Amino acid sequence: MRRMEVLPYSSEFPKKFDRVKKKMYKAFGKKLDIHHIGSTAVPGLAGKGIIDVLIGVKNWKEGREIVKKLRHIGFNHVHPKEKGRIFLSNRKETKFGNVHIHIVRKKTKQYSDMLNFRDYLIKHKAERKKYFETKIRLSEKVKKDREKYRILKGKYIKLVLHRIDKK
């Protein structure tokens, strides 16, 4: 198991997302509701270097059809379904890491939370800095335990989302 590592932000992140998005549009022959989310979507924010992509769907039938097509373009690793999301990834293809696809139904809290958290960090430099420091502290604390890192980071994200919801 590799050590949990937080990498500095790279201007290659949005370029990689754009290449993935173009590949998806080509495969689907239509526009999808595709968003760049996660740390690599926030200029200046360090992270694991994983390009996170959110695809919004109307219903799970549409989501399953998208999964079939995504498998044909290299997203062969379908993770166990979590509540409210289908999660896929590819194998490492860049020095920064994998691409993770999150398929979520539109008009759900989970969908809006993913976009709201990204947008909040983009607009609020102090929160972005605090989140960065939290990620560094957590990565040092958990060493190689990615699941523990995800859970602890999730608690921080929920606190920020709660503040956003109160506004």
N, C-alpha and C positions, 0 to 999 in steps of 0.2 A: 504494500500500500504506500502510495506517494504521500509525502508531507503536504499538508494543506498550505497552499501558497497564495498570497495576495500579490498580484502583479500591478505595476503602474499602468495608468491609462495610456492608450496608444491611439493615434489618429487613424490607424488601420482598422479599428473596430467598426466605425460607420461604413467604411469601404467594404469590409467583409459582409456586413449586413446587407448592403445594397446588392452585392453579388448573389447572396442567398435569395433575396427577394426577387431578383430578376429570374433566377433559376426556377423559382416557384411559379411566377407568372407565366413563364414559358411552358412549364409542365401542365398547368391548369387551363391554359388558354383563356383565362378570364381573370379579372381582378379579384383578389382575395382581400379580406380585412386583415392586413399584416402590419404589425408594429414592432419596432426595436424597443425592447425593455431590458431591465436589469442594469447592472453597473456599467456595462460597455456602452449603454445608450446615454449615459450621463457624462458629458465632457468633463475631464479632469478627475473622475472618480476611479480609484483603483478597484480591482476585483480579481476573480480567478481567470479572467480572459475568455470566458465562455460567452458566445454571442447568443443571447436569449431572444427568441422570436415569439410573439403572441399572435395567434390566428383566432379571430373572433368568428364564431359560427352561430347560425340561427337555432340549430338543434343538433342532437347527437347523431342523427342519421347523416347529416351533412359532415359532421366531424369524422365519422367512420369512413366516408368516401374520400375525404382529404387524407386520412391515414394511409389508405391503399395507394394513392398517388404519390405520397411522400416516400413510401417504401421504395418505389421505383426510381427515385432520384437520390437514394443513398441514406435515407433516414430509417435504417433497419432496426434500430434498437428501440422497441416500444416498451416503455416502463409500465409497471403495474398501474392501473388507473387509480388516481387519487380522487377524492371527493371534488367534483366540479371541474375536473381537468383531465385531458389526455396528454401524456408527456412522451415525446420522442427525442432521440438524439442520433447523431451520426458518430462515427469513429473519428478520432483526432485527425484533423486535416490541416491545421495551421499550427504555427509555433505558439499561438495563443490558446489553442484548445478546441473543444467541440462547439457545435451549434446545438442548442436545445430548443425544441419547439413545444410551446404550451398552447394547446387547443382548448379554448374556453368559450362557453356560450356568452354571446353578447347580452347586454342588459342585465348582467348579474353583478353582484357586489364584487366577486373575485375579479371579474374582467375590469371593472372600473378601478378597483384598488391597484391593480398592476400598472395601469396608465397614470393614475393619480400620484402614486408613490414616485414613479419616474419623473413626472412633471414637477412635483414638489422639490425634488432634489436638484433638478436643473435650475429652478428659480431661487432656491434658498442656499446660498453658499455656506452659511454657518451650519446648517443641517447636513449638507453634503460632507463637510469636514468632520462633523461629529460621527456620521455614519462610517466614514473612512477609518477613523480612529477606532471605532467599535469593531470593525471588521479585522483590523490588524490585531487588536487585543484578543479577539475570539480565536483567530487563526493560531496565535501563539499558545493560547490556552488548550485548544483541542488537538493540536499537532496534526495527526493523520485522520482524525475522525470527522469526515465530511458530513455525516448525518447529524452529529452533535452540533457542528458549526451551523448547519442549515436551521436546526431547531432554535438555537440561541439567537441567531440573526433574525429569525422569524419573530421572536418576541419583541425585538427592537422595532422591526417594521410595523408590527401591530400597534405599538405605542405611537409611532408617527402617524399612522393611518387614523388612529383615534383622534389625534389632534386635528388632522385635516377634516375629518367628519364633523368636528365641533364648530368649524368655521362657517 
